[in-house]
Amino acid sequence: MAGTVAELKGLMDRDQLAVSISQMWDSNVAQRSVYDEEISELRNYVFATDTTTTTNSKLPWKNSTTQPKLCQIRDNLHANYISALFPNDDWLRWEAYSQDGATKKKRIAIQEYIANKVRMSDFRQTVSQLLYDYIDTGNAFADAEWVDERTIDVETGEVINGFVGPKAIRHSYYDITFNPLAADWKHTPKITRTIKTMGELKWDVANKPEMRYLEEAVAKAEDMRGKMTGYRPSDVKKALGFTVDGFGDMQTYYQSGVVEILELEGSMHDPDTGEYLQNYIITILDRTHVLRKVKNPSWLGQGYKQHVGWRLRPDNLYAMGPLSNLVGLQYRLDHLENLKADLFDLAAAPPLVIKGNVDEFEWGPFAKVYMDENGSVDLMRVESAAFSAGIDIENIKRNMEEFAGAPREAMGIRTAGEKTAFEVQTLSNAGNRIFQEKITNFEINILEPLLNAMLELARRNLDGTDIIRVMDNDIGTENFLSVTKEDITANGKLRPIGARHFASQAQLVQNLTSLSNTPIWQATLPHLSSISLAKLVEDVMGLSRFALFQENIAITEQQETQRLANQSQEDLQMEQSTEVEPI
């Protein structure tokens, strides 16, 4: 497959290797520069408060109002996406691939362990940021890492508990590059850029031995900074051509107090020596020092970084976002809005056409104008046909929502015309197909592999026993479960089912409602199990934790109610028949 192996010179030479990775990063960034400019233009429109910060600023209009339609579509998509992914607390399932992994103990341990870590690590907030990337740039990048936030009291030596476990991380679109010509994301070599302070890097070296960072590389970087701070600007003129992203020249970078880390992940080949490294991680510091060069420790056969695209391009891993091709419509929307406003200003206070000898006057109600017999003052006529721009503006707004896969019904706005409840549901399901496909794509291609990467990290790094909180839905109590590495090791996969359950639920309810109003329902009633139907409704509506449906529970409760009523009636009759002795 093309694009699956990076060609790098100097795999065995640390200095040359750092230069090769730096050049690869610069080349990848340069190749996508046009799309980066499109993303920047889109961002300006989304967060604009007027047209002065957008490309509409070039138009000669007096008014500079912007209608934040792109921003509204963005918020609408995000709100509906996040609601579909997490419709309730029961959105995670363990799917076993062996008999051992299908036991109740394994299922509860794995599901509850990951669910607990998801709640404690602000997973929902991370997914929210990924969704914004998914909408804004069309590409979302996620990663997973093992976190140990326990601390030790310096006075007592006591271990203070903190979060320990796998955690999801979001990578910015601007901080990751890869070969877009590769057949799939899994096999393409990718470079991630991270900015840290020197103190944070030294903390990682001291507290994260699993990273296998070389202390000598950190020492060289620190020594370079000590030397550079003593140089004058004239001493480093030869380095002015060296530019680090976002830091200017080399002297400014070294004096900024931060370090740039580039990490290449994937398979690579040296065309000069023939050296081949499969599934490696190479991390460089300051684009000059190799911080680590190790085999990827993941048991998954690949790294933990995940990617999902909104609108896929042929033969290109960089996807297109839902808002990217709406920028032109936003431009026209603001153009028409300000054109209409300017015309209204002209109609309210039109220019005056003065002919002949006219004395100076103040234009206003009941103003007196003195002129000779050849003079005249006329109002300049404004073309009234332009006032109909409001119709075009509304059409553009509606089209923008439809093009982005966000029908107006998703915001609670009903389309024109009388409809039955069935028609409304049918139209809603049909109109939401683009939306449903895009959110299911996000769930399958980034959430699912990300959660399974977090599970693999736990299996590889969990040491000893972890205590997690488990809710017993049957009796409504809170329990605590001890989990070990063996408890969460099984053959299977975690599957988030929020978005897929959301869609199937809507379709199932619609079909049942439609069927119950037809003769087919009446014909099949003798063969219908009311108990099974109750279980179906309980599952579809997500009501299992309330224990509303139990076999023949209504009859049992009615008997109990009648029994209590009869007992109460007997007690009342006994009280009435008993003579009360006078005091």
N, C-alpha and C positions, 0 to 999 in steps of 0.2 A: 504493500500500500504506500502511495506517495505521501510524503510529509510526516512520516511516523518516526523518523530518525534524524536528529540534528547533526549537521556536519560541523564539527568544531576542531580547530587546530590546537595542538598542545595539550591533549588529554593527560599526558604524563608530565607536563611542565606547568607548574602552578601559575607562574607569571603570565605565560602565553594563554593559559586557559581563562584567566580572569579577563584578559583583553578580548578573547573570542566571544565570551558570553556578553560582555558589554556591547560589542559590535552587533551581536545578534539582537539584543534589546533595542538598540538605536534603529536598526534596520526595520524591525517589526513595527515600531512606533511610527516611523516615517511612512511606511506603506499604508497605514490606515489614517493618515493625517487628514485626508479629505472628509472621511466619515467623522473624525473628531470635530472638525469645524461644523458639520451638520448638527452634531449633538450639542455643541456650544450654542448654536443659533436657536435650537429648540429650547434649551434651558433658559435662554434670555426671554423667550416668549412666555414660557410657563410661569416665571417669577416676575414678569414685568408689571410695574404699576402704571406706566404710561408708555407711549411709543418711542420715547427718546432713547431708550436703551435697546431698541430692536431695529431691524432693517427698514421698518416703516418710518424711521426718523428722517429718511432721505426725501419723503414726500413733502410738498410745500404747503401743508395744511396748517391753519392757525391752531385748530384743536388737536390735542395729542392723546385722546382717550383710547385705552385698549380694553376690549371685551375679553376677559380671562377665560375664554372657552376651552383652550387647551388645558389650562389648570383645572377647570371643572371636570373635564373628561378624565384627566389623570386621577383626581380624587374619587370620582365615581367608580372607575375601574378598580382602584386600590381597595375601596370599601367593599365592593362586591367580591373581589378575589379573596380577601382575608376572611370574609364571612363564609365563603364556600369552603375554604381550606379547613377552618375550625368551626363547623356549625354547632358542635357541642364538645364536651370533654372526652367523648368516646370516639376519637378519630383515628386511633392507632390499633393495628392488628398484627399478630404474629402468625405467619404462615409457615408451618413446619414442612420439611421435605423428608423426614424420616419418622419412624415410630417413636424413637426416643425423644425427638423434639416436639412430638405432638401431645405429650403428657400435660396434664393440667398444671402440675408444679412448674414445669419448664415455661409454659405459656404465661403463667402469672408472673413468674420471676422476671422474664425478659420484658414483657409488656410494661409491668409496673416499674421496673428499674429505669428503662428509657423514659417512660412518662414522667417519673420523678425528676430525672436529670433535665428533661426538657423544661419542666416548670421552674426549676431552681436556677437555670442558666439563661433565662430570658430568651428562650428559643423563639417565642412568638414575635418579640421585637426584632430579632435578627431576620426572621422571615418577612416581616413588614418592610425592612430595608431592602431585602432582595426583591420584593415585589415592586418597589419603587424603581429599582434598577431595571427590572423586567419591562416596566412601562416606559421609562425615560429613554433607555438606550437599546432596548430589545434584547439585552444580554444580562444575565445574572450569574455571578460567580460566588460559590460557597466553598468552605473548607471546614475541617474538623480538627480539633486538637485536644490533648489530654491536659487537664488543668488540676493543679493541687494548690489550693489557697489556704491550707493549714499553716498556722504560725506557732512559734514557740515563745513563751513568756521568758524574757531574758533574766528575770529575777528568780522565778520559781522553776523554770524548765518545763512548765506544763504545756502540753500541746493544746492549742486553741483551735477548735473545729472551724472549718471553712468548707467551701464547696470543693469537692473532689469528684472528678468524673469527666466525661467527654463534653465538649462544648462546640456549638456551631459558630462559624466565623464568616463574615461577609467580606469579599474583596471588591474594591471599586473597579469599575470598568477601565479606569485610567491606570490601574496598578497591576495589570496582568496582560501579557501578550503571548501569542502562540502562532503556529503555522496554520493559517486558515484553509489551506489546501488539503489538509489531512482528511482521511475518510471519516473519522469520528473523533470526538473529544477525548475519548479514553486513551488513544494512542499518540496524540499529537504532543510534541515537546512544548512545554509552557514555562514562561519566566514570570515570577511574581516579584514585585517591588515593595519593600517595606521600609519605612522611615522610623528610626528609633534614636533615642539619646544614647550617648556612650554609657551612661549609668544603667539604662535598661538592658543594653547588650551585655554588660558585665554581670548584671543580675541573672540573665539567662544562662550565662556560662557557669555561674556558681550554683544555680538552683535547678537547672534542667540538664542533668547529665545525659539524658536520653537524646538530646539534640546533637551531642558529640561535636560541639563547636571547638575549634582549635584555639587555645589560649594564646599561642604565639602570634596568631593572626590579629587578635584583638590588641595585643601588646604593640605590634607594629603600627597598627592604625592609631593607637594612642600616642606613640612616639612621633609619628608624622605630624599629628596635631600640635604637639609641643614645639616641634621645630618650625612649623608654619606660623605660629603666633608671634615668633620673634623676627620674622622677615618683614621688610618694608615692601610697599607695592611695587617699587622698581625692581625688587629682587625676583618677583614672580611674573614679570611681563611675558616670559617665555611660555607660561602656562595659561595665558589668557584665552587661548583657543580651546582649552579643555572646559567643557560646560557640563555640569551635572544637572539633571532635570530639576528645575525649580530653585537652584541655588546660585546661579550666575557663574562667575569664574571659580577656579579651584581654591584660591585663597579665601574667598567668601564662604565657600562650602566648608573648608576645614575649620574656620572660625565660628561656624554657626552652632556648634554644640550638638549636631545630630550626625548620624551615620546612615548611609544608604546601603541596603542589603538587597542584592539580586539573587534569586534562587531559581535555578534551572531544574526542572523535573521531567524525567522521561529517558528515552534511549538516545545514545549519541555515538558518533563515529568520527575518528580522526583520519582524514583522507591521506595525510602524509605518512603516518606510521601504521595505519590499518587497525589501530586499537578500537575495540567496540565495547561499550558499556551499556548493559540492558537494565532499564528501570532503576536509574540512579538519581540521587539528589546532590547537586553541586551548588553550594552557597558561596557567594563572593561578597567582600566588604570593600566599600570605597572604590569599587571597580578595579582594584589592584591586588587585593589579598584574598586567597581562597580560605574561607572560614570552615568549610567542611566538604568532604567528598565521600559519600557513603551510599551503600545499597539501600534502596527504599525499604524500610522495615515493615511496611504494611503486609498483612497476610492476604490482602485482596488481589495481589498481583498488579496493583496500580496505586497511584497516590489517592489522597482524599479530596482533592479539588474537584468540584462539580460545576457544570455549566448547563444553562438552558437558554434557548433562543425563542423569541416570540413569533416572528415571521421568518422562516428559514429561507436562505438563498441557495440556489443550485451551486454546488461545488465551492461553497464558502461557509466556514463555520461561524463567521460573524453574522448574526441575524439582524433583522430590522425591527424597530419598535412600532407600536400602534400609533404613535403620534408623529413619527418622522415625516410621513408624506402628507400630513395635515398642516404643516407650517405654511404652505402656500395659501391654503384656505384661511388660516388665521391672519395672514398678511392682507388678503382681500377683505376679510371681515373688518379689520381695523381701518382699512382704506375707505370702505363704504361708510362706516360709522362716522369717521371724521369728515368725509366729504359731505355727508348729510348734515352734520352739525354746522359746518361752515356755510352751507347753503341756507340753513335756517337763520344763522346770524346775518347773512346778507339780506334775507327776506324781512327780518325784523328791523334791521337798520341798513337799508340799501344805500349804495353810493348815489350821489347826486350828479346829474349832468347839467352843467351851467353853461348857458349860451349868452353872448352879448355882455352888456354892461350891467352887472348886478352888484348892489352894495353888499358889504359884509353883513352876515346875519348869523344868528344862533339857531341851529336846526332843532325844532321841538314842537310840541302841541301849541296851536294858536300863534305860532311865530309869524312875524310880519316881514315880508321880503320886498325890498324896493328895487326896482329895475327900470330901465328905459323901455321904449316901445318895442325894441328889437330883442330885449332880454327874455330869458326863460329859465326855469329850474324844473327839471324832470327827474323822476326816480328811475334808476336803472332796473330794467325788468330781469327777474331771476327765473331761470328755466324751471317750471314747476314739475316737470316729468321726473326730475332727479329726486323729488321727495318720496317716490315710491321705492327707494332703496331699502326701506324697512322690510319689504317682502323678500327681497334677495337675502338680506341678513338672516332672517328666520330660516330660509331654506338652507343656507350655508351651515347654520348651527345644527340643524337636524341631520344634514348629510355627514357632518363631522362625527357625530355620535354613532351613526350607523357604520361609517367606514372604520371606526375604532373598535367595533364589536360591542358597543355599549348602547343598546336600545333604550329609548326614553322610558319604557315601562319599568326598567331597572331602578329608576329614580322615583317611581310612584306616579308618573305622569301618564294618564290614559290617552290612547289614541282616539281620534274622532270616530263617532258612530256607536249605535247601540249594540251591545253584545251580551250573550248569555255567559254564565260563569264558565261553561265548557269552552266557549269560543275564546274567552280571555285567557284561560289556561293553555289552550292549544297555541294561540298566537305568542304567548310568553315563552313557551318551550321552543317554538320555531325561531323566535327572535334571539334567543339566548344560545343558539348553537355555536356561534363563533366564540362567545364568551366561555361556554362550557368546554370547548375544545382547547382553548388557550390555558385555562386554569388546570385542566386535567394534564396537559402537557407539562406544566410547571410542577405538578404534584409527582408525576411519574419520573421526570428526568432530572429533578434536583432534590426534592424532599426525600424521595424514597432512597436513592443512593446515599444521601447525606446521613439519614438516620441509621442506615446499615453500616456506614463508616464509623459513626459514633459507637455502635454496638461492637464493632471490631476493635476499636480503641479500648473499650472497657474490658474486653476479653484478654487483650494483650497487656494491659497495665494495671488492672484491679489487683491489689495486693491485700490479702486478708479478707475481712468481712465489711460490707457496707450495709448500713441500716436505712431502709426506705419506708416511707409512709404509704399504706395501702388502705383504700376505702372499701369496706364490705357493703356492697349495695343491697344485699338481702336483708341485713338487719340495721343498716345505717350507722355502723360504728367505724371507728378509726383504729387500724391495727398497724404494727410495725414489723417488717419482714427483714430477716438477715439474709443477705445475698452474697454469694461467693463467686469466684470465677467459674467454677464448675456449674453453678446454677444457671448461668447465662450463656453457656457454651452448648450449642445445638445446631443441627443442620436445618436451615430455614432462612426466612427473610421477613423483615419488618415492612409492613405496607401501610402508608397513610391512606385512609379511605374517605377523608372528609369531602373532597370535591366530587369524587365518583359516587359516594353515597348520596350527596346532595342532589345530583342529577337523577339517579335512579329512583330516589324517593319521590321527587316531583312527578316523574313519569308514571310510577306505580300508583300513586294516589289518584292521578288523573284517569288512568285506565279503570281502576276499581269504581270510581265515582260514575264514570260513563257506563260501565257494565251494569251497575245496580239500577239504572233507569231504563233497562231494556228487557224484553221478554226472555232473553237468554238467562238473565239472573234468576227470574222466577222458575224457569225450567230446571235450573241446576240446584235450587235450594235444597231439595231432598238429599242431595249428595254432598252438601257443604258442611264442613265441620266448623261450628261456631268457636270451638276452643282454638283450632288452628288459625282461624280468622282473627281472633283476639290477639294471638301471639304475633301475627303479621303486623297488625296495627301497632302493637307495642314496640316492635322492632323498627318499623318505618318512622314512627313519631319520636323515637328515642326516649321512651317512657319506662324502660326496664328498671331504672333505679328507684322509681316510685312504687313499684310492686302493685300497680293498679289492676293488672290482669292476673287472676288466679283461677284455677279450674273450679267452676260452680261456686265461686266465693260469694256471689250475690245471694244465692239460696241459703247458704250457711249463715250469712249475716242477717238475712231476713228472719230466719228461724231464731237466732239469738235475740233479735229485736223483739219478736213476738213473745219469746219466752220471758224476757224482762218486762214486757207490757203486761203479760198475764200475772206474773208474780206481783207486780205493782198493784194490779187490780185486786188480787186476793188480800194483800196487805191492807189496802184501803177498806175493803169490806170487813176485815177483822177489827180494824180500828173503830168502824162505825157501829159494829154489833156489840162491842164491849161497853158495859155500863160503867160509868165513872162514879165512884163512891163520893158522896159529899164530904167536904172537909169539916 
